[in-house]
Amino acid sequence: MQIASATSTRVLIGTTFAAVTLALYSGCGDQSSERKGGGEIPDLNAGYGQMRPDAGAAEAGAPGAAGAAGTASTAEGGAAGAGSGGLVPWCDAYTIVNCVCQQCHQNPTLNGAAMPLMTYEDTQAPFPFASSKTLVWEKMQAAVSTGFMPYTGDSSIKPAVKPLSDAQRTTLLAWFAQGAHAEGGTECPMSCNWSDGSPGP
């Protein structure tokens, strides 16, 4: 008698559990396409295809970023020219290197400058050693982007070193961002002559 009662109790509990589980599943397991909250199902990928092709390229240093930066510098009255595909020509970058950087980065260097920056080839050399994987232009990029160069803190340098203008800085950073290529060729006119200690032509 007690065994039959215990069996009945187990069957009753099992049946109740099954009924509760079925009720919960029926209430939450609606597989229809209609959302319970109303409205349409949001498209989580919306706008992904409309991202700018150069989005995120500035951080990666991709050519798309350089084109955008070059366009911006031109709009702001920068020195960047319109190279093929909107890339900054080397001669635009060289004008700045010549009239600003070469005050110290001559060959031989002056005022403790770390390397000469007289030619395009100088910017492509390994640094600080011939076996280094880092190139001079990558060091230039870091120095310009942080504002460390041109160094204006040495009052003994005459004439006084001047900081880059916004347009000059934008042009150089755009040239670095596109990979510091010899866009437009490497034969560039020398706008400034530092051999006599003055930036005049």
VENMO-V130880 format. One record per pair of residues at least 12 apart in sequence whose C-alpha atoms are under 6 Angstrom apart, sorted by the first residue. I is the first residue (numbers start at 1). J is the second residue. D is the distance in whole Angstrom. If there is no record, write none. Layout:
i	j	d
I	J	D
I	J	D
This chain:
i	j	d
61	177	5
63	178	5
66	174	5
66	177	5
66	178	5
67	86	5
67	87	5
69	174	5
70	88	6
70	174	6
73	170	6
78	167	4
80	92	6
80	171	5
88	175	5
89	183	5
89	184	5
90	182	5
90	183	5
91	188	5
93	172	6
99	192	5
103	194	6
105	117	5
123	136	5
123	137	5
124	136	6
150	163	6
